[in-house]
Amino acid sequence: MTAQDSIILNGVPYFLAEPCSVIRLLELLNMKGNPVVVEHNGSALLPRDFSRVTVVPGDTVEVVSIVAGG
């Protein structure tokens, strides 16, 4: 894996051979449909933007699951 084919996902390199939408990335992570907060290159995204924002190798993405409880 090289920087040319990976993103930084939650602080760790993650193989991503080609650009994809945030929603596709969530599918790859088995998180589609789960309540999550996503930050892409330092900007928080609204869920309505997940299908419009493209993640490319070299990007930084943070994905945090939202869980209820106390």
C-alpha positions in Angstrom: 0.0 0.0 0.0 1.3 3.4 -0.9 0.1 7.0 -0.4 -1.1 6.9 -4.0 -3.6 4.2 -3.3 -4.7 5.0 0.3 -6.5 7.5 2.5 -6.0 8.2 6.1 -9.1 6.8 7.8 -9.4 7.6 11.5 -5.7 8.1 11.7 -4.7 4.9 9.9 -3.9 4.2 6.3 -6.7 2.5 4.4 -6.4 1.1 0.9 -8.6 3.0 -1.6 -7.6 2.1 -5.2 -10.0 4.6 -6.8 -12.1 7.6 -5.9 -15.5 6.9 -4.4 -18.3 8.8 -2.7 -18.5 9.0 1.1 -21.6 6.8 0.9 -19.6 4.1 -1.0 -16.8 4.3 1.6 -19.4 3.7 4.3 -20.7 0.7 2.4 -17.1 -0.6 2.2 -16.8 -0.2 5.9 -20.2 -1.9 6.5 -21.5 1.3 8.1 -24.1 2.4 5.5 -27.3 3.2 7.3 -25.6 3.6 10.7 -25.8 6.9 12.4 -22.3 8.4 11.9 -20.5 11.7 11.8 -18.0 12.1 8.9 -15.2 14.6 8.6 -13.5 14.9 5.2 -10.2 16.8 5.0 -11.1 18.7 8.1 -14.7 19.6 7.2 -17.7 18.1 8.8 -20.2 16.7 6.3 -24.0 16.6 6.5 -25.5 13.2 5.7 -27.2 14.7 2.6 -23.7 15.4 1.2 -22.4 11.8 1.6 -23.4 10.9 -2.0 -21.9 14.1 -3.4 -18.5 14.2 -1.7 -15.8 12.2 -3.4 -13.0 10.6 -1.4 -9.7 10.3 -3.3 -6.4 8.6 -2.4 -4.5 11.1 -0.2 -7.6 12.4 1.6 -8.1 12.3 5.4 -11.5 10.9 6.6 -12.7 10.6 10.2 -15.8 8.4 10.7 -17.4 8.3 14.2 -20.4 6.1 15.1 -23.1 7.7 17.1 -24.4 5.5 19.9 -27.1 6.2 22.4 -26.7 5.6 26.0 -25.0 7.1 29.0 
